[in-house]
Amino acid sequence: MADIREVKHLPAKYYKDILSTVAKERKPSPIRSFLPLEKTPGVISLLFGKPNASTFPFTSLSFSARSPADPTHESTLTIDGAELEAGLQYGDTAGFKPLLDWIFGLQEAFHGRRRGEGWRISMGSGSQDLIYKAVNAMVNPGDSVLIESPVYAGVIPMFHALHCNQIGIFPTIFLPPCFLNLLSTLFLLNRGGNGCARHSLLLFALHPRTVAYGQAETKSSVHRSLWDFIILEDDPYFYLYYGKEPRYPSYFTLELEEPEVGRVLRFDSLSKILSAGIRIGFASGPEALLNAIDQHTATSNLQTSSLTQAIAYKLLDSWGYEGFKTHTERVSEFYRQKRDVFENAMKKHLTGLAEWSSPEAGMFFWLKLLLSDNQGEGEGDSEIAIKTKAFEKGVLALPGTHFLPNGRATPYVRASFSTTGEEDVDRAVRRLREAILEARAEGAILEH
Ligand SMILES: Cc1ncc(COP(=O)(O)O)c(C=O)c1O
């Protein structure tokens, strides 16, 4: 027997104060808002400036793909007929229906969220597109936002452009409940002090485990105060998890433990598991927020490419959820091996010159450079050692300052182990060693 559960969700009026002024003032696109009516049976549509597909030169599209179960085996998939026509034509703003349906099933399988329980999905041209539109839909100039740090550097310019008060914090799962409580109270007081009715307390969250935060213990549930916030959960590395323990549940899953859902807007991406160039990401969350995102899409790029969505769907549908799981497990294992190669090179060349913890997901190491023997907690700046010295020696990495909301000095550096071959890893880490040694020597001279 199917298990029966009742999931309550926040009412539409809850989001009235959460939407930004821009989102509230954006009028629906006159043409796009009529588009769903075309599907009414028996209706003849004279509505849309759709080009006549019979004039398009494409007659079929075939591609070959590796089998998830046996990557040495390839099969060819063909998109033609009505499928091709849909892929070549304008489509719904929220996304290509067959792909949306498939993703609903995926979110149920991996996050326990069922269709019809107060949430939906919109597709975007990568998750970046959706994150940008979500920030635009919820943040007014000057608003305060909590940001789990280090954060994805690609979002900081969005908050900067809106002159936000960006408050960098440790991921909430590592924070003591009293700290979260205090933050939430401060936010609420600040709001009251401004005489401002909006209560969009935004928390921009990165999935834990992509950054290894030392030996901190993760908790299996989160503190009540977290749900004072609307959580933007940016999680493109969810399927690149290779830790030994079961994966930590997403905020999207955790909110099911609350009396009502509707505070999490989750961003997933196909970039790291199928192709980054295919430009497909998806947002899952409350209808009111996705409506605002869709209205932005309807007035900016109209929709995500129908063709790449049709290609992604053809592939995913041929795999099924089991095939998808097999594929992503293989991809994760690939990155785990890459991590180990990189870590071995660091143990060989950087012991005593840098500290790190092993990530359990994703493709990055976060190294803390030991730029001086007397370096205290939080001291030092990797910017010159990395941007200038390391580059001169022939290696590129990103100084940690670019991942901090306030851009302060930090001894951390982000190094990607995704694409570099074993020999180049060794060479790169040796060059990092030389750069750190040079920075330490110069620091020592200055100290005297
Ligand atoms: C943490 C994070 N979020 C979002 C993105 C954007 O990815 P995409 O737009 O390709 O889905 C990236 C890309 O590297 C990322 O690292």
The ligand as a MOL file (V3000), in Angstrom:
LIG
                    3D

  0  0  0     0  0            999 V3000
M  V30 BEGIN CTAB
M  V30 COUNTS 16 16 0 0 0
M  V30 BEGIN ATOM
M  V30 1 C 28.7160 26.0700 -6.5590 0
M  V30 2 C 28.2840 26.4040 -7.9550 0
M  V30 3 N 27.0400 26.8460 -8.1560 0
M  V30 4 C 26.5950 27.1100 -9.3940 0
M  V30 5 C 27.4040 26.9740 -10.5020 0
M  V30 6 C 26.8560 27.2840 -11.8520 0
M  V30 7 O 26.7710 26.1280 -12.6310 0
M  V30 8 P 25.8770 25.9490 -13.9290 0
M  V30 9 O 25.3340 27.2970 -14.3080 0
M  V30 10 O 26.7740 25.3910 -14.9700 0
M  V30 11 O 24.7700 25.0050 -13.5330 0
M  V30 12 C 28.7240 26.5220 -10.3360 0
M  V30 13 C 29.6390 26.3860 -11.4930 0
M  V30 14 O 30.7930 26.0840 -11.4030 0
M  V30 15 C 29.1690 26.2280 -9.0300 0
M  V30 16 O 30.4140 25.7740 -8.7860 0
M  V30 END ATOM
M  V30 BEGIN BOND
M  V30 1 1 1 2
M  V30 2 1 2 3
M  V30 3 2 2 15
M  V30 4 2 3 4
M  V30 5 1 4 5
M  V30 6 1 5 6
M  V30 7 2 5 12
M  V30 8 1 6 7
M  V30 9 1 7 8
M  V30 10 2 8 9
M  V30 11 1 8 10
M  V30 12 1 8 11
M  V30 13 1 12 13
M  V30 14 1 12 15
M  V30 15 2 13 14
M  V30 16 1 15 16
M  V30 END BOND
M  V30 END CTAB
M  END
